[in-house]
């Protein structure tokens, strides 16, 4: 074997701190031993470089506690942020109960979803009674949203309710009216009439008609319908 390449290998190994001529090896075989040692060293060096490059390509590995044991592939689970909170759930619209009377197929109490109209209440009561025609609803605003606790008269009763608060068209005095008196007002049923009386008793009476807006169940449209049909005595 040519001594010049071996000489160079010995010099490289010597600079790396590796003895190229192990103890106990005779001089004639020293060149062969040096070549074997050098090849083994460079193979080990190449293997190390290859491993480092592979680790760099793979990226950081998840810690054992981050692995999802339920995942068949052992992939890391993605945990929700600690401060993540579910969005508010949408509440279903409230229900209203109204009393449909008069020329309907099944008069009585009907339960409707919030936002229902007078026409929906009539449909829920079975529609117009046999023999009744469309004139039965002429006095009604079929597109008006219904109010919880109100009474919806259909037919001749609606005609009586629509124009007056009493038979002689006399306005109803809010501080002395009974539940029955209040039921004569347009769109006011037993429940709403009782609510008005309870509000009056809890608050020491009405001092102004506009205070009807504070009564639960009376909205803007209902107040408009009632404003000209009620009064408050001046001495209250």
C-alpha positions as CSV (number, residue, x, y, z in Angstrom):
1,X,0.0,0.0,0.0
2,X,1.3,3.5,-0.9
3,X,2.6,5.2,2.2
4,X,1.8,8.8,1.1
5,X,-2.1,8.5,1.5
6,X,-1.7,6.7,4.7
7,X,0.7,9.3,5.9
8,X,-2.0,11.9,5.2
9,X,-4.6,9.9,7.1
10,X,-2.3,9.5,10.1
11,X,-1.8,13.3,10.1
12,X,-5.6,13.9,10.0
13,X,-6.3,11.4,12.8
14,X,-3.4,12.8,14.9
15,X,-4.9,16.3,14.6
16,X,-8.3,14.9,15.8
17,X,-6.6,13.3,18.8
18,X,-6.8,9.7,17.5
19,X,-3.8,7.5,17.7
20,X,-3.5,6.0,14.2
21,X,-1.2,3.2,15.3
22,X,-2.8,1.2,18.2
23,X,-0.5,-0.3,20.7
24,X,0.4,-3.9,19.9
25,X,0.2,-3.6,16.2
26,X,3.4,-4.2,14.3
27,X,4.8,-1.6,11.9
28,X,4.1,-3.4,8.6
29,X,0.4,-3.6,9.5
30,X,0.2,-0.1,10.8
31,X,-0.9,1.4,7.5
32,X,-3.8,-1.1,7.1
33,X,-5.0,-0.4,10.7
34,X,-4.8,3.4,10.1
35,X,-6.9,3.1,7.0
36,X,-9.6,1.0,8.8
37,X,-9.7,3.5,11.7
38,X,-10.0,6.4,9.3
39,X,-12.8,4.8,7.3
40,X,-14.7,4.0,10.5
41,X,-14.3,7.5,11.8
42,X,-15.6,9.1,8.7
43,X,-18.5,6.7,8.5
44,X,-19.5,7.6,12.0
45,X,-19.1,11.3,11.2
46,X,-21.3,10.9,8.1
47,X,-23.9,9.0,10.1
48,X,-24.0,11.8,12.7
49,X,-24.4,14.5,10.1
50,X,-27.2,12.5,8.4
51,X,-29.1,12.1,11.7
52,X,-28.8,15.9,12.5
53,X,-30.2,16.8,9.1
54,X,-33.1,14.4,9.5
55,X,-33.9,15.8,13.0
56,X,-33.9,19.3,11.6
57,X,-36.4,18.4,8.8
58,X,-38.7,16.7,11.2
59,X,-39.0,19.7,13.5
60,X,-39.6,19.7,17.3
61,X,-41.4,16.6,18.6
62,X,-44.3,16.9,21.0
63,X,-43.8,16.1,24.6
64,X,-45.3,12.8,25.8
65,X,-47.9,14.6,27.9
66,X,-49.1,16.5,24.7
67,X,-49.9,13.3,22.9
68,X,-53.6,12.3,22.8
69,X,-53.8,8.7,24.0
70,X,-57.2,8.4,22.3
71,X,-55.8,9.2,18.9
72,X,-54.8,6.0,17.0
73,X,-51.9,7.9,15.4
74,X,-50.7,9.4,18.7
75,X,-50.9,12.9,17.2
76,X,-50.8,15.8,19.6
77,X,-54.2,17.0,20.6
78,X,-55.1,20.7,20.1
79,X,-56.3,22.1,23.4
80,X,-58.7,25.1,23.5
81,X,-57.2,28.3,25.0
82,X,-57.7,28.5,28.7
83,X,-59.8,31.7,28.4
84,X,-61.9,30.4,25.5
85,X,-65.6,30.6,26.4
86,X,-68.5,29.4,24.3
87,X,-70.6,32.0,22.6
88,X,-73.9,32.9,24.0
89,X,-76.7,30.6,23.1
90,X,-79.6,32.1,21.2
91,X,-82.6,32.2,23.3
92,X,-85.8,30.9,21.7
93,X,-88.5,33.6,21.2
94,X,-91.0,33.8,24.1
95,X,-94.5,32.5,23.9
96,X,-97.7,34.5,24.4
97,X,-101.2,33.3,25.4
98,X,-104.2,35.2,24.0
99,X,-108.0,34.7,24.3
100,X,-109.7,34.4,21.0
101,X,-113.5,34.9,21.2
102,X,-116.5,35.2,18.8
103,X,-116.8,33.8,15.3
104,X,-114.0,31.3,15.4
105,X,-114.2,27.5,15.1
106,X,-112.5,26.9,18.5
107,X,-112.7,30.0,20.8
108,X,-110.6,30.0,23.9
109,X,-107.0,30.4,24.9
110,X,-104.3,29.8,22.3
111,X,-100.5,29.8,22.7
112,X,-98.4,31.5,20.0
113,X,-94.8,32.2,19.4
114,X,-93.4,35.6,20.2
115,X,-94.0,38.0,17.3
116,X,-97.2,36.3,16.2
117,X,-100.0,38.4,14.6
118,X,-103.7,38.7,15.0
119,X,-104.2,36.6,11.9
120,X,-102.0,33.8,13.5
121,X,-104.2,33.9,16.6
122,X,-107.4,33.4,14.5
123,X,-105.8,30.5,12.6
124,X,-104.7,28.9,15.9
125,X,-108.3,29.1,17.1
126,X,-109.4,27.1,14.1
127,X,-110.1,30.0,11.7
128,X,-113.4,31.6,11.1
129,X,-116.4,29.6,12.3
130,X,-118.7,27.9,9.8
131,X,-121.1,30.4,8.3
132,X,-118.8,33.4,9.2
133,X,-117.4,35.5,6.3
134,X,-114.5,37.8,5.9
135,X,-116.6,40.7,7.3
136,X,-116.0,39.1,10.8
137,X,-112.5,40.4,10.7
138,X,-113.1,43.9,9.2
139,X,-112.7,45.6,12.6
140,X,-109.4,43.9,13.3
141,X,-105.9,44.7,12.2
142,X,-104.8,41.3,11.2
143,X,-101.2,42.3,10.9
144,X,-100.9,43.7,14.4
145,X,-98.5,41.8,16.8
146,X,-100.5,40.1,19.6
147,X,-99.8,40.9,23.2
148,X,-99.6,38.3,26.0
149,X,-102.9,38.1,27.9
150,X,-105.0,40.1,25.5
151,X,-108.4,39.2,24.2
152,X,-109.1,39.1,20.5
153,X,-112.8,39.3,19.7
154,X,-113.9,38.2,16.2
155,X,-117.2,39.2,14.5
156,X,-119.8,41.4,16.1
157,X,-117.8,41.5,19.4
158,X,-114.9,43.0,17.5
159,X,-117.2,45.8,16.2
160,X,-118.3,46.6,19.7
161,X,-114.7,46.6,21.0
162,X,-113.2,48.6,18.2
163,X,-115.0,51.9,18.6
164,X,-115.5,52.5,22.3
165,X,-114.4,51.8,25.8
166,X,-118.0,51.4,27.0
167,X,-121.5,51.3,25.5
168,X,-122.0,55.0,25.7
169,X,-118.4,55.8,24.5
170,X,-117.5,57.2,27.9
171,X,-113.7,56.9,28.6
172,X,-112.6,54.6,31.3
173,X,-111.2,56.2,34.4
174,X,-107.9,54.3,35.2
175,X,-108.0,54.7,39.0
176,X,-111.6,53.6,39.5
177,X,-112.1,51.0,36.7
178,X,-112.7,47.4,37.7
179,X,-111.2,44.5,35.8
180,X,-114.5,44.1,33.9
181,X,-114.4,47.8,33.0
182,X,-110.9,47.5,31.6
183,X,-111.9,44.4,29.6
184,X,-114.2,46.7,27.6
185,X,-111.2,48.5,26.2
186,X,-110.0,47.4,22.7
187,X,-107.6,44.5,22.9
188,X,-107.6,44.2,26.7
189,X,-108.4,40.7,27.9
190,X,-108.8,39.4,31.5
191,X,-105.0,38.9,32.1
192,X,-104.0,42.4,30.9
193,X,-106.9,44.0,32.8
194,X,-105.8,42.4,36.0
195,X,-102.2,43.5,35.3
196,X,-103.3,47.1,35.0
197,X,-105.2,46.9,38.3
198,X,-102.2,45.3,40.1
199,X,-99.9,48.0,38.7
200,X,-102.3,50.7,39.9
201,X,-102.4,49.2,43.4
202,X,-98.6,48.7,43.6
203,X,-97.8,52.2,42.6
204,X,-100.5,54.2,44.4
205,X,-102.7,54.9,41.3
206,X,-102.2,56.7,38.0
207,X,-101.4,60.4,37.7
208,X,-101.2,60.5,34.0
209,X,-102.5,58.3,31.1
210,X,-98.9,58.0,29.8
211,X,-98.1,55.8,32.8
212,X,-99.9,53.0,31.0
213,X,-96.6,52.6,29.2
214,X,-95.1,51.3,32.4
215,X,-97.6,48.4,32.6
216,X,-96.2,45.0,31.6
217,X,-97.9,43.9,28.4
218,X,-98.7,47.3,27.0
219,X,-96.5,48.2,24.1
220,X,-96.4,51.3,21.9
221,X,-99.2,50.1,19.6
222,X,-101.5,49.1,22.4
223,X,-101.0,52.4,24.2
224,X,-101.9,54.2,20.9
225,X,-105.1,52.2,20.8
226,X,-106.0,53.0,24.5
227,X,-104.8,56.6,24.8
228,X,-108.1,58.1,23.7
229,X,-110.2,55.6,25.5
230,X,-108.9,56.2,29.1
231,X,-108.6,59.2,31.4
232,X,-107.1,60.0,34.8
233,X,-109.2,62.0,37.3
234,X,-107.7,65.4,38.0
235,X,-107.9,65.0,41.8
236,X,-105.6,61.9,41.7
